Amino acid sequence: RRSATRMLYLHVGQAGNEVGSAFWRLAASEGPPAGRVFDEKGRCRAVFVDTEPKVIHGVAAAIGTSRVHPQCMLAEQSGRG
């Protein structure tokens, strides 16, 4: 019996989210969602973290908001500047 492997991709900071955005756009364009990359609803198996909400929302817009679960976009500005 083969066990299913689950992966989660974590993208942190502006650079991490920019790389993540490019990765997910490419993954989405390559055909049907793969089980290791996307969940059963076609959403990214990823968490996006940044202190700037604009960065996170830009990633979601680039990938497609239906591909990112709202609870997987973490943005917090407390403690800044």
N, C-alpha and C positions, 0 to 999 in steps of 0.2 A: 504494500500500500504506500502510495506516494503522498507525502505531506505538502500542503500548499505553503509556499514561501511568500510572506508579505513584506513589502518594503515601504518605507516612508522617506521622502526626500525633505530635507530641512534647508531653507534658504534664509540667510540672515544678513541684514544690512543692505545698503543700496547695491553694492557690487554683487553680492550673493543673489539678490532678487533679479538683477539684470541678467545674470547668467541663467538663473532659473526660468525667467521669462522666455529667453531664447530656446532653452531646452524643451519647455512645454509646448511652445509653438511648433517646433520641429516634430515632437512626438505626436501632436494632434494632427499634423499634416501628413503623417506617414501611413494613414489608413485606420482600420478599426482599432479602438482602444485595446491595449494589451492588459491582461490581468495584473501584471506586476507594476505597471505604470499608472493605470487608471482604475478606479473602482468600478463596480457593476453599473453605476449610473453614468459612467464616462467622466467622472471628476478626477482631478489630479490627486495622486496619493502624496500630497505635499503640505507643508506648513510654511507660510511666508511670514517673516518677522522683521519689523523695522520700527524705528522711532518716528518716522514720517508716514502718516496715513496716505499721503499723495503717492508715495512709492508703491505701497501695497495695492492701492486702487488702480494705479497704472499697470501693474502686472496683471491684475484681474481683467482689465479692459483689453490688454494685448492677447491674453490667452482665450478670453471669453468668459464672462461672469458665470455662465452655467457650468463651466469646467472647474470652478473653485468653490469649495464649501465655505460659507461665510465664517464658520468657526475656525477655519484654518488660515485666516488672515489676521495676524496679530500686530496691532500698531498702538504704541503708547508714547505720548509726548511728555509725560511727567518727568520732572527733573532736568529738563532742557533749559538752557540759556538764560 
